[in-house]
Amino acid sequence: MKPAACIDFTIEIANEQSYLSLERRLLRRAVRSVLRTAGVRKARISVAVVDDATIARLNWRYLRHRGPADVLSFALGEDDGLEGEVIVGAQTALRAAPQYGWLPQDELLLYVIHGILHLVGHDDSSPALRAEMQKHETEVLKELGIKRR
């Protein structure tokens, strides 16, 4: 009989903004879902929820893009499992959510899912890849009881 695979996830969430309330438990469930689906067995993931000024500063510093972003993700290593950081913009979620007819918390959750998908190897640099990534996002949202609009 084959032993069950050990899953070891450390998920840290830092709330560095005051614009949007967070459902940390739901954010952790989303991260775990993406990691499990991707076959990751060991991971240390940090999620930071920040304001426009912070994400704009990081966006410029690391990507040389001006202005705030919805999500930035950084793979930090894979020596002993996946290690990465996802930074999401709360104010961007607040602005974008009404366009899609859902709660800002759901928009923020989508950003977290998107960032983790990047960490596990997904790419959205072409229409076909973007559609595939959106399919995965929708599946995770559905698993969490959220319907993508």
C-alpha positions as CSV (number, residue, x, y, z in Angstrom):
1,M,0.0,0.0,0.0
2,K,1.4,3.4,-1.0
3,P,1.6,6.0,1.8
4,A,-0.5,9.1,1.4
5,A,1.5,12.1,0.1
6,C,2.3,14.6,2.8
7,I,1.0,18.1,2.2
8,D,2.8,20.9,4.0
9,F,1.5,24.5,3.3
10,T,2.4,27.6,5.3
11,I,0.3,30.5,4.2
12,E,0.9,33.9,5.8
13,I,-1.5,36.8,5.2
14,A,-0.5,40.4,5.9
15,N,-3.1,43.1,5.9
16,E,-1.3,46.3,5.2
17,Q,-4.4,48.4,4.3
18,S,-7.6,49.7,5.8
19,Y,-9.9,50.0,2.8
20,L,-11.3,46.5,2.6
21,S,-12.1,43.9,5.3
22,L,-10.5,40.5,4.7
23,E,-11.7,37.0,5.0
24,R,-8.4,35.4,5.9
25,R,-9.9,31.9,6.1
26,L,-11.3,32.2,2.6
27,L,-8.0,33.5,1.2
28,R,-6.1,30.6,2.7
29,R,-8.6,28.1,1.3
30,A,-8.1,29.7,-2.2
31,V,-4.3,29.4,-1.9
32,R,-4.5,25.8,-0.8
33,S,-7.0,24.9,-3.6
34,V,-4.7,26.2,-6.3
35,L,-1.6,24.5,-4.7
36,R,-3.3,21.2,-4.4
37,T,-4.7,21.2,-7.9
38,A,-1.3,22.0,-9.2
39,G,0.2,19.0,-7.4
40,V,2.3,21.1,-5.0
41,R,3.1,19.1,-1.8
42,K,5.1,21.7,0.1
43,A,4.8,25.5,-0.1
44,R,5.5,28.6,1.9
45,I,3.3,31.4,0.6
46,S,3.0,35.0,1.7
47,V,0.0,37.1,0.7
48,A,0.1,40.8,1.3
49,V,-3.0,43.0,0.9
50,V,-1.8,46.6,0.3
51,D,-3.0,50.0,-0.7
52,D,-2.4,51.8,-4.1
53,A,0.7,53.6,-3.0
54,T,2.4,50.5,-1.8
55,I,1.6,48.3,-4.8
56,A,2.4,51.2,-7.2
57,R,5.8,51.5,-5.6
58,L,6.5,47.8,-5.9
59,N,5.2,47.7,-9.4
60,W,7.7,50.4,-10.4
61,R,10.6,48.9,-8.4
62,Y,10.3,45.4,-9.7
63,L,8.6,45.7,-13.1
64,R,9.1,49.3,-14.1
65,H,5.4,49.7,-14.6
66,R,3.8,53.0,-13.5
67,G,0.7,53.0,-11.2
68,P,-1.0,50.5,-9.1
69,A,-1.5,46.9,-10.2
70,D,-4.2,44.4,-9.2
71,V,-1.7,41.7,-8.3
72,L,2.1,41.1,-8.3
73,S,3.5,37.6,-7.7
74,F,7.1,36.6,-7.0
75,A,8.5,33.1,-7.0
76,L,11.2,33.1,-4.3
77,G,12.5,29.6,-4.7
78,E,11.8,25.9,-5.0
79,D,14.7,24.3,-3.1
80,D,12.5,22.8,-0.4
81,G,9.0,23.2,-1.9
82,L,7.4,26.2,-3.6
83,E,8.1,29.6,-1.9
84,G,6.5,32.7,-3.2
85,E,4.8,36.0,-2.4
86,V,1.6,37.5,-3.8
87,I,0.8,41.1,-3.3
88,V,-2.7,42.3,-4.1
89,G,-4.2,45.8,-4.3
90,A,-7.3,46.4,-2.1
91,Q,-8.1,49.8,-3.6
92,T,-7.9,48.3,-7.1
93,A,-10.4,45.6,-6.1
94,L,-12.7,48.3,-4.7
95,R,-12.6,50.2,-8.0
96,A,-12.9,47.1,-10.3
97,A,-15.6,45.1,-8.5
98,P,-18.6,47.2,-9.6
99,Q,-17.6,46.7,-13.2
100,Y,-18.1,43.0,-12.7
101,G,-21.2,43.2,-10.4
102,W,-19.7,41.5,-7.4
103,L,-18.2,42.3,-4.0
104,P,-14.7,43.9,-3.7
105,Q,-13.7,40.9,-1.5
106,D,-14.5,38.5,-4.4
107,E,-12.4,40.7,-6.7
108,L,-9.6,40.6,-4.2
109,L,-9.9,36.8,-3.9
110,L,-9.6,36.6,-7.7
111,Y,-6.4,38.5,-7.5
112,V,-5.0,36.1,-5.0
113,I,-6.0,33.1,-7.0
114,H,-4.5,34.7,-10.2
115,G,-1.2,35.4,-8.4
116,I,-0.9,31.8,-7.0
117,L,-1.7,30.4,-10.5
118,H,1.3,32.4,-11.7
119,L,3.5,30.9,-8.9
120,V,2.6,27.4,-10.0
121,G,3.5,28.0,-13.6
122,H,0.5,29.5,-15.3
123,D,0.9,32.2,-17.9
124,D,-1.5,34.7,-19.3
125,S,0.7,36.3,-22.0
126,S,-1.5,35.2,-25.0
127,P,-5.3,35.0,-25.5
128,A,-5.3,31.2,-25.3
129,L,-3.2,31.0,-22.2
130,R,-5.3,33.8,-20.6
131,A,-8.5,31.8,-21.3
132,E,-6.9,28.7,-19.7
133,M,-5.9,30.6,-16.7
134,Q,-9.4,32.1,-16.4
135,K,-10.9,28.6,-16.5
136,H,-8.7,27.7,-13.5
137,E,-9.7,30.8,-11.7
138,T,-13.4,30.1,-12.3
139,E,-13.0,26.5,-11.0
140,V,-11.4,27.7,-7.8
141,L,-14.0,30.4,-7.2
142,K,-16.8,27.8,-7.8
143,E,-15.1,25.5,-5.3
144,L,-15.3,28.4,-2.8
145,G,-18.9,29.0,-3.5
146,I,-18.4,32.2,-5.6
147,K,-19.8,32.5,-9.1
148,R,-17.7,34.5,-11.5
149,R,-19.8,37.0,-13.4
